Amino acid sequence: METSFALTGKGYVIVASDTTAARSIVKMKTDEDKIKVVSPHLLMSYSGEPGDTIQFAEYVERNLRLFHIRNNYSLRPSAAASWIRRSLAQSLRSRKPYSVNLMLGGYDVTIDSPHLYWIDYLGTMTEVPFGAHGYGSYFALSLLDRYHDPEATLQEGLATLKRCIDEVAKRLVVSPGKYKVKVVDKDGAREIEL
């Protein structure tokens, strides 16, 4: 029952994910942070099998940090997305594949541009202006298609995100209660209140 949304705007990427950790019909936790800051200008929202998601997110974070230490610069969002996609594709061909869906949002400081990548557990990747994973995506994608504006300010982007969250709460039978929202822009990644 996991749900995550992301959208781009004029100079930013907003990523939101529910905070519920559940297995089958049991809700185990309601304050799980499913958005990892993997570098100063890069956020990753993850969903899928509980063990796989945390392990893969930490694997990505540590490897991107190692790249930064070795080369004295961070990967740009497009390069990080390609590396993550390749890692998922390689794991798919192993005996223990990761069952993880991701949305990678980043701000490329070299060209002053926000980027959002939709990646699924099969290693499929595409750059998108907005995206969603989970059951909430059935309701949110049509709203994002209608109301997303690539030139929107941060406040307008948050209003669009709030509209998606409200629609999921209204329509989904077992809708998540709380969401964590993070933004990445030229100033870096930070958490904000909705």
Backbone bond lengths (Angstrom), bond angles and torsions (degrees), N, CA, C in turn:
res aa  C-N    CA-C-N  psi(-1)  N-CA   C-N-CA  omega(-1)  CA-C   N-CA-C  phi
1 M - - - 1.449 - - 1.522 111.63 -
2 E 1.317 116.37 25.10 1.460 120.13 -178.40 1.521 110.54 -78.07
3 T 1.311 115.06 147.70 1.458 121.49 -179.65 1.504 109.24 -140.44
4 S 1.331 116.61 133.34 1.459 120.40 173.53 1.521 109.10 -144.39
5 F 1.333 114.38 145.81 1.464 122.55 -179.82 1.517 108.89 -130.32
6 A 1.320 115.98 156.33 1.460 120.49 172.50 1.518 108.18 -155.50
7 L 1.322 115.26 148.94 1.457 120.10 176.84 1.517 110.37 -152.68
8 T 1.324 114.66 154.14 1.460 120.83 178.71 1.521 109.28 -105.23
9 G 1.299 115.13 158.38 1.456 121.45 176.43 1.515 109.08 -147.44
10 K 1.299 115.79 -159.75 1.463 120.29 -177.96 1.532 109.32 -77.07
11 G 1.342 115.67 91.27 1.451 120.62 176.01 1.511 115.39 87.47
12 Y 1.324 119.29 19.86 1.464 121.14 179.87 1.526 111.11 -155.90
13 V 1.322 114.95 163.47 1.463 123.29 169.32 1.522 106.58 -130.99
14 I 1.330 116.76 130.17 1.464 122.59 175.52 1.528 107.53 -105.89
15 V 1.333 116.11 131.68 1.462 121.71 176.97 1.528 107.48 -125.61
16 A 1.334 116.48 129.88 1.462 121.22 179.04 1.521 109.02 -130.65
17 S 1.323 115.90 142.02 1.456 121.16 178.76 1.518 109.30 -145.62
18 D 1.333 115.91 146.71 1.460 118.79 178.09 1.527 109.78 -68.74
19 T 1.322 116.56 162.56 1.466 121.26 -175.70 1.525 112.71 -109.55
20 T 1.313 117.27 16.57 1.461 121.41 -177.03 1.523 111.15 -91.48
21 A 1.309 116.46 131.71 1.468 121.78 171.38 1.520 106.42 -110.40
22 A 1.327 116.71 115.48 1.462 121.01 -176.15 1.516 110.36 -135.93
23 R 1.287 114.92 155.86 1.459 122.04 174.72 1.514 106.76 -137.70
24 S 1.326 117.19 119.52 1.450 122.81 -176.75 1.528 109.07 59.23
25 I 1.326 118.02 -119.95 1.461 120.20 -178.43 1.528 112.40 -100.87
26 V 1.334 116.85 8.05 1.459 120.71 -175.82 1.530 110.57 -105.07
27 K 1.308 116.50 125.59 1.456 122.48 174.07 1.525 107.17 -91.30
28 M 1.330 117.27 115.51 1.458 121.05 -174.47 1.521 113.06 -95.79
29 K 1.317 116.51 -27.01 1.457 119.99 -173.13 1.518 108.93 -156.99
30 T 1.331 117.53 146.14 1.467 120.05 179.87 1.523 112.40 -122.14
31 D 1.334 117.47 13.79 1.467 119.48 179.40 1.529 111.93 -131.80
32 E 1.306 116.82 34.22 1.467 122.28 179.71 1.530 109.96 -79.15
33 D 1.334 116.71 128.68 1.461 121.72 176.94 1.527 107.93 -91.86
34 K 1.344 116.89 109.95 1.461 122.03 -177.69 1.524 112.14 -101.60
35 I 1.334 116.32 18.30 1.463 121.17 176.59 1.523 107.10 -122.44
36 K 1.308 116.30 117.72 1.457 121.00 -178.91 1.526 109.93 -105.70
37 V 1.329 115.54 133.61 1.463 121.42 173.11 1.526 105.44 -85.54
38 V 1.332 116.79 104.94 1.460 120.38 -174.07 1.525 113.19 -90.92
39 S 1.319 117.45 -17.86 1.462 122.51 171.79 1.530 106.64 -159.03
40 P 1.325 118.32 170.91 1.472 118.90 -174.50 1.535 115.37 -55.36
41 H 1.328 117.71 -29.88 1.463 120.88 -179.36 1.526 112.49 -121.99
42 L 1.333 116.76 32.49 1.456 120.19 -175.97 1.525 110.64 -145.44
43 L 1.353 116.03 125.58 1.465 123.28 178.22 1.515 109.00 -116.76
44 M 1.329 116.58 147.74 1.454 120.59 177.55 1.520 109.64 -135.48
45 S 1.319 115.64 119.28 1.459 121.78 174.90 1.520 107.16 -96.45
46 Y 1.334 116.55 134.42 1.459 119.44 -176.38 1.517 110.97 -132.02
47 S 1.350 114.94 149.06 1.459 121.28 175.63 1.517 107.81 -150.14
48 G 1.325 115.78 156.95 1.453 120.72 -179.38 1.515 110.35 141.09
49 E 1.332 116.41 -150.89 1.457 121.21 179.50 1.531 109.74 -64.03
50 P 1.342 117.79 130.62 1.473 120.57 -173.18 1.525 115.61 -53.34
51 G 1.305 119.37 -46.05 1.461 120.27 -179.55 1.513 112.27 -68.42
52 D 1.338 115.80 -42.02 1.460 120.58 -179.29 1.524 112.06 -63.06
53 T 1.319 116.49 -41.90 1.460 119.49 -174.62 1.516 111.95 -62.90
54 I 1.315 116.90 -48.81 1.465 120.18 -178.17 1.526 110.63 -66.99
55 Q 1.320 116.60 -43.47 1.462 119.85 -179.35 1.531 110.83 -63.54
56 F 1.331 117.42 -44.63 1.463 119.75 -178.59 1.525 111.13 -68.89
57 A 1.332 117.88 -39.66 1.463 120.31 178.66 1.527 111.41 -61.97
58 E 1.324 117.03 -41.82 1.464 119.98 177.88 1.525 111.32 -69.27
59 Y 1.326 117.41 -36.14 1.465 121.78 176.06 1.527 110.39 -60.32
60 V 1.324 116.54 -45.67 1.464 121.00 179.00 1.528 110.41 -64.04
61 E 1.318 116.04 -48.09 1.465 119.95 -178.96 1.531 111.39 -57.85
62 R 1.325 117.34 -46.69 1.463 121.12 -177.62 1.532 111.56 -66.57
63 N 1.322 117.29 -39.68 1.461 119.52 -179.21 1.516 112.62 -70.88
64 L 1.336 117.54 -36.41 1.459 119.29 176.18 1.528 110.57 -68.45
65 R 1.329 116.81 -35.20 1.469 120.83 176.09 1.526 110.47 -67.06
66 L 1.330 117.01 -41.27 1.461 121.41 177.24 1.527 110.90 -61.51
67 F 1.324 116.77 -41.40 1.469 120.03 177.38 1.522 109.90 -60.27
68 H 1.330 116.45 -42.70 1.471 120.62 179.97 1.532 111.12 -63.42
69 I 1.323 117.54 -41.44 1.467 121.29 179.86 1.525 110.61 -65.99
70 R 1.326 116.77 -43.56 1.471 120.31 -177.84 1.524 113.09 -69.60
71 N 1.335 117.30 -36.59 1.462 120.71 -171.50 1.526 114.17 -110.15
72 N 1.310 116.78 -6.51 1.466 123.04 177.99 1.534 113.32 64.53
73 Y 1.320 117.65 23.24 1.464 123.05 170.33 1.521 108.76 -154.05
74 S 1.320 116.27 154.00 1.471 121.14 -179.36 1.517 110.68 -89.07
75 L 1.324 115.23 154.67 1.461 119.76 174.94 1.519 110.61 -68.87
76 R 1.311 116.63 143.68 1.460 120.98 173.61 1.526 108.35 -72.62
77 P 1.337 118.26 159.57 1.473 119.80 -177.37 1.525 114.36 -54.78
78 S 1.328 117.84 -39.84 1.471 119.51 -179.05 1.524 111.47 -66.78
79 A 1.320 117.11 -39.50 1.466 120.41 179.00 1.528 110.69 -69.58
80 A 1.323 117.37 -40.65 1.464 120.86 177.93 1.525 110.36 -63.13
81 A 1.329 117.25 -41.97 1.464 121.12 179.11 1.525 110.94 -63.10
82 S 1.307 117.16 -41.66 1.468 120.36 178.74 1.519 111.38 -64.73
83 W 1.341 117.05 -40.98 1.461 120.45 178.35 1.532 111.06 -64.66
84 I 1.327 116.97 -42.66 1.464 121.54 179.00 1.526 110.57 -63.91
85 R 1.332 116.71 -43.27 1.461 121.01 178.41 1.516 111.19 -60.51
86 R 1.339 116.38 -43.28 1.460 120.50 179.11 1.531 110.96 -64.96
87 S 1.325 116.74 -38.90 1.471 120.39 178.55 1.525 111.02 -63.16
88 L 1.333 117.06 -41.74 1.467 120.23 177.39 1.524 111.16 -66.91
89 A 1.326 116.95 -40.56 1.465 120.63 179.90 1.525 110.78 -64.82
90 Q 1.337 116.92 -39.77 1.465 119.88 177.50 1.528 110.85 -66.23
91 S 1.329 116.69 -40.92 1.466 119.30 -179.53 1.525 110.87 -66.50
92 L 1.334 117.04 -31.04 1.455 121.35 178.99 1.530 111.17 -62.62
93 R 1.325 116.01 -30.12 1.456 121.06 -178.60 1.527 112.48 -93.59
94 S 1.331 116.76 11.81 1.459 121.20 178.55 1.528 109.42 -104.37
95 R 1.311 116.60 -177.67 1.464 120.66 179.36 1.521 112.68 -76.85
96 K 1.339 117.07 -22.24 1.459 120.69 -178.68 1.525 110.18 -129.17
97 P 1.320 117.15 79.24 1.474 119.17 -178.70 1.525 111.91 -72.81
98 Y 1.334 115.50 150.37 1.460 121.36 174.86 1.522 108.70 -79.83
99 S 1.314 116.81 134.73 1.454 121.95 175.44 1.533 107.56 -105.01
100 V 1.330 115.67 78.96 1.461 121.89 -172.16 1.522 109.61 -134.37
101 N 1.331 116.27 132.16 1.461 123.02 171.22 1.518 107.46 -108.37
102 L 1.332 116.34 138.36 1.461 120.79 -173.49 1.514 112.29 -131.77
103 M 1.316 114.41 153.07 1.449 121.51 163.61 1.509 106.44 -129.24
104 L 1.310 115.92 122.17 1.457 122.27 -176.17 1.521 108.50 -110.18
105 G 1.314 115.58 115.99 1.458 120.95 178.52 1.505 109.80 -114.14
106 G 1.316 116.32 133.80 1.454 119.24 -178.89 1.505 112.02 -150.71
107 Y 1.320 114.02 162.80 1.460 120.67 176.90 1.518 107.67 -118.61
108 D 1.328 115.89 120.57 1.457 121.39 179.90 1.522 108.54 -86.02
109 V 1.322 116.80 105.92 1.466 120.84 -175.69 1.525 112.04 -73.07
110 T 1.341 118.44 -18.95 1.463 119.90 -179.84 1.529 112.17 -72.80
111 I 1.333 116.53 -31.79 1.471 119.37 179.25 1.531 111.87 -120.01
112 D 1.333 117.40 9.32 1.469 122.97 179.54 1.523 112.19 49.65
113 S 1.336 114.97 60.55 1.460 119.79 -176.37 1.528 110.60 -144.18
114 P 1.353 117.48 135.85 1.469 120.00 175.15 1.526 110.70 -84.36
115 H 1.328 115.86 148.75 1.465 121.39 179.30 1.530 109.01 -137.60
116 L 1.332 115.43 143.59 1.455 121.75 177.09 1.523 108.16 -133.39
117 Y 1.337 115.93 129.52 1.457 121.87 -179.12 1.520 109.74 -121.50
118 W 1.327 115.85 133.67 1.463 124.12 177.01 1.523 106.28 -102.57
119 I 1.338 116.83 121.57 1.466 121.88 -177.62 1.526 107.76 -130.59
120 D 1.328 116.75 132.12 1.467 118.65 178.05 1.521 111.02 -110.02
121 Y 1.323 116.27 179.60 1.463 121.93 -173.51 1.522 113.01 -68.62
122 L 1.322 118.36 -13.95 1.457 121.87 177.89 1.525 112.66 -89.77
123 G 1.318 116.55 0.45 1.458 120.38 -179.37 1.519 112.88 85.12
124 T 1.316 117.24 17.19 1.459 121.11 176.42 1.518 108.44 -81.63
125 M 1.323 117.14 131.66 1.457 120.57 -178.33 1.527 109.94 -135.60
126 T 1.325 114.72 139.84 1.452 119.91 172.98 1.521 109.40 -150.59
127 E 1.319 116.14 147.22 1.457 120.25 175.22 1.524 107.55 -84.84
128 V 1.333 116.32 130.82 1.456 122.23 -174.93 1.528 110.41 -132.80
129 P 1.340 117.78 155.58 1.470 119.88 173.88 1.525 112.27 -78.50
130 F 1.333 116.20 -24.84 1.470 122.57 176.63 1.516 107.78 -155.39
131 G 1.326 116.66 159.35 1.450 119.22 -179.69 1.514 111.60 -162.61
132 A 1.318 115.43 168.56 1.461 121.32 178.60 1.523 108.63 -155.21
133 H 1.322 115.14 151.81 1.460 122.63 174.20 1.522 108.00 -129.87
134 G 1.314 116.13 155.55 1.455 121.04 175.75 1.517 112.69 90.64
135 Y 1.349 114.53 -174.89 1.461 119.86 -178.37 1.521 112.56 -64.45
136 G 1.305 117.89 -29.34 1.460 120.96 178.77 1.515 113.30 -65.35
137 S 1.328 116.46 -20.44 1.464 119.35 -178.58 1.527 111.83 -65.77
138 Y 1.345 117.50 -26.70 1.467 119.73 179.18 1.527 111.49 -62.17
139 F 1.312 116.93 -29.90 1.460 121.16 -178.77 1.524 111.97 -98.52
140 A 1.324 116.85 -34.32 1.462 120.69 -171.90 1.522 113.55 -79.08
141 L 1.314 118.38 -33.26 1.457 119.42 -174.77 1.529 112.61 -62.83
142 S 1.317 117.35 -37.85 1.469 119.01 178.21 1.529 110.52 -67.84
143 L 1.327 117.43 -38.09 1.467 120.40 176.70 1.528 111.25 -66.10
144 L 1.317 115.87 -43.72 1.463 119.11 179.08 1.524 110.78 -64.65
145 D 1.326 116.49 -37.43 1.464 120.34 177.76 1.518 111.15 -61.86
146 R 1.316 116.22 -37.82 1.462 119.93 -178.17 1.532 113.83 -81.18
147 Y 1.346 117.37 -41.16 1.460 120.56 -170.74 1.525 115.47 -104.30
148 H 1.329 118.58 -6.93 1.463 118.90 -179.24 1.521 111.11 -69.57
149 D 1.328 115.28 133.96 1.455 122.25 176.95 1.527 107.74 -128.80
150 P 1.341 118.44 116.98 1.463 119.93 -178.03 1.532 113.42 -64.78
151 E 1.322 117.86 -15.98 1.463 121.73 179.08 1.525 112.12 -102.63
152 A 1.319 117.81 12.76 1.466 122.22 -176.88 1.529 111.28 -69.95
153 T 1.328 115.70 147.10 1.458 121.01 173.37 1.523 108.90 -74.23
154 L 1.310 116.19 171.48 1.462 120.30 179.82 1.524 111.34 -61.30
155 Q 1.322 117.77 -40.82 1.469 120.75 179.53 1.529 111.50 -64.76
156 E 1.321 117.43 -39.20 1.470 120.52 177.17 1.531 110.90 -67.92
157 G 1.325 117.52 -37.59 1.464 121.04 176.33 1.516 111.86 -64.50
158 L 1.325 116.78 -40.43 1.464 120.67 177.14 1.530 111.30 -65.72
159 A 1.337 116.61 -35.58 1.469 120.09 177.04 1.534 110.55 -64.66
160 T 1.333 117.26 -40.69 1.462 121.09 177.05 1.529 110.63 -64.25
161 L 1.325 116.32 -42.38 1.462 120.83 177.63 1.524 111.11 -62.72
162 K 1.309 117.26 -42.42 1.473 121.92 178.53 1.524 110.13 -61.48
163 R 1.316 116.60 -38.52 1.464 121.19 177.45 1.528 110.82 -61.57
164 C 1.338 117.23 -40.92 1.469 121.40 177.70 1.524 111.20 -64.98
165 I 1.325 116.80 -45.17 1.460 121.28 -179.20 1.527 110.52 -62.94
166 D 1.332 116.94 -42.40 1.466 121.09 178.65 1.527 111.50 -63.24
167 E 1.333 116.67 -39.38 1.469 120.69 179.92 1.528 111.04 -66.67
168 V 1.329 117.29 -41.07 1.464 120.96 177.99 1.522 109.81 -64.45
169 A 1.333 117.23 -42.32 1.470 120.51 179.16 1.528 110.93 -63.20
170 K 1.314 116.34 -33.84 1.466 121.10 -178.26 1.531 112.39 -77.81
171 R 1.324 117.59 -38.16 1.464 121.33 -170.78 1.527 115.29 -99.04
172 L 1.328 118.08 -34.12 1.460 120.74 -174.21 1.524 110.34 -80.98
173 V 1.310 116.72 131.69 1.467 121.76 -175.76 1.521 111.47 -61.20
174 V 1.304 117.37 -46.77 1.467 121.46 -179.83 1.525 109.00 -112.05
175 S 1.305 115.86 63.74 1.463 120.20 -175.56 1.520 111.28 -73.62
176 P 1.332 116.92 144.56 1.460 120.82 176.76 1.528 110.22 -67.30
177 G 1.322 116.16 149.71 1.457 120.34 -177.40 1.510 113.91 -84.02
178 K 1.343 116.60 -48.58 1.453 120.43 -174.63 1.527 110.56 -119.68
179 Y 1.332 113.95 155.24 1.463 121.12 177.41 1.516 109.31 -129.76
180 K 1.316 115.18 149.14 1.454 121.99 172.14 1.520 106.19 -108.48
181 V 1.329 116.49 133.52 1.458 121.63 -176.26 1.523 109.20 -123.10
182 K 1.331 115.59 130.62 1.466 120.94 177.37 1.523 108.89 -130.54
183 V 1.333 114.40 149.24 1.463 121.82 -178.44 1.523 108.15 -125.48
184 V 1.319 116.40 142.49 1.460 121.06 171.75 1.524 107.69 -126.35
185 D 1.322 115.08 131.94 1.459 121.87 178.50 1.521 108.63 -147.67
186 K 1.329 118.05 -161.86 1.460 120.59 -177.47 1.521 113.13 -61.95
187 D 1.321 117.17 -22.67 1.468 121.66 179.23 1.517 112.90 -87.53
188 G 1.316 118.67 -3.37 1.458 122.02 -179.58 1.519 111.94 107.85
189 A 1.333 114.98 -169.86 1.467 121.33 -177.23 1.519 109.97 -95.44
190 R 1.333 115.22 142.65 1.467 120.35 178.27 1.523 108.84 -155.30
191 E 1.322 114.35 156.41 1.464 121.00 176.41 1.522 108.82 -92.20
192 I 1.336 115.99 141.14 1.460 119.64 177.68 1.534 109.61 -131.21
193 E 1.307 115.11 157.96 1.458 121.78 176.38 1.528 109.04 -88.98
194 L 1.305 115.23 140.85 1.469 119.58 179.74 1.513 110.07 -95.29
